[in-house]
């Protein structure tokens, strides 16, 4: 089990805001039209999915370790000797927001790390029971959602 799977199990979306009728429509192969005043829709655009989401970003951290000692040399200048090495690791950061899917775009509305992507740029999608990974070119978005299969189904119906 990978780190993303463990995080998505620990931080699941328990209270979905997607109406049950809209979820059932998507799972039955039909796209609902949801009302929203939180995002600006373009001409001919309509919203098919709204729900809470958590964007997970793995940031690389670096720790430097030094072992050795120092002493005062000539003229009071410090002389240091020893060895050192660095260690890198990834630390997950999470950003809560709202995920919108329209017939033209995927929008993650949040205070930090918000994004908006056109469906035509979607390269791949990997659904989980409570998460989804969206890839746009070389950029990957790991989102914890109430039901990744609903997001997957909605995006497949749109493409």
KARAQUI-V361215 format. One record per residue. N is the residue number from 1. PHI is phi in whole degrees, 0 to 359 (none if undefined). NEAR is the number of other C-alpha atoms within 10 Angstrom. Layout:
# KARAQUI-V361215
<<N/PHI/NEAR> <N/PHI/NEAR>>
This chain:
# KARAQUI-V361215
<<1/none/5> <2/282/6> <3/299/11> <4/298/18> <5/297/14> <6/295/10> <7/295/15> <8/293/21> <9/285/14> <10/286/9> <11/240/13> <12/276/16> <13/272/19> <14/271/10> <15/242/9> <16/293/14> <17/256/13> <18/288/15> <19/302/12> <20/301/10> <21/297/10> <22/292/19> <23/299/21> <24/296/14> <25/300/15> <26/297/22> <27/294/17> <28/268/10> <29/88/12> <30/236/16> <31/263/22> <32/284/17> <33/243/14> <34/260/14> <35/275/11> <36/208/12> <37/244/6> <38/274/9> <39/236/10> <40/266/9> <41/270/15> <42/277/10> <43/302/6> <44/80/7> <45/261/13> <46/219/19> <47/267/20> <48/245/23> <49/208/26> <50/219/23> <51/196/20> <52/293/21> <53/207/27> <54/233/24> <55/276/25> <56/250/20> <57/237/18> <58/270/14> <59/255/11> <60/279/10> <61/247/10> <62/232/11> <63/244/9> <64/250/9> <65/249/10> <66/230/11> <67/236/9> <68/153/9> <69/210/10> <70/216/10> <71/211/11> <72/280/10> <73/267/10> <74/299/8> <75/61/6> <76/78/8> <77/283/9> <78/288/10> <79/243/11> <80/243/12> <81/214/11> <82/146/9> <83/232/10> <84/212/10> <85/207/9> <86/244/9> <87/226/9> <88/253/10> <89/211/10> <90/258/11> <91/240/11> <92/280/13> <93/242/11> <94/235/18> <95/230/15> <96/278/19> <97/191/20> <98/240/18> <99/260/23> <100/245/22> <101/237/23> <102/252/23> <103/287/21> <104/235/19> <105/220/22> <106/249/20> <107/234/19> <108/250/25> <109/265/19> <110/203/16> <111/291/9> <112/229/12> <113/60/14> <114/290/15> <115/209/12> <116/220/13> <117/225/14> <118/281/14> <119/299/17> <120/294/10> <121/267/11> <122/291/17> <123/267/13> <124/205/11> <125/220/18> <126/232/14> <127/273/18> <128/232/20> <129/296/15> <130/225/21> <131/199/27> <132/208/25> <133/245/19> <134/252/18> <135/244/16> <136/238/16> <137/63/10> <138/263/6> <139/252/9> <140/243/14> <141/242/15> <142/260/20> <143/240/28> <144/271/28> <145/227/28> <146/295/24> <147/209/19> <148/295/20> <149/291/19> <150/290/23> <151/299/27> <152/301/20> <153/296/18> <154/298/24> <155/291/23> <156/291/11> <157/293/14> <158/277/15> <159/262/10>>
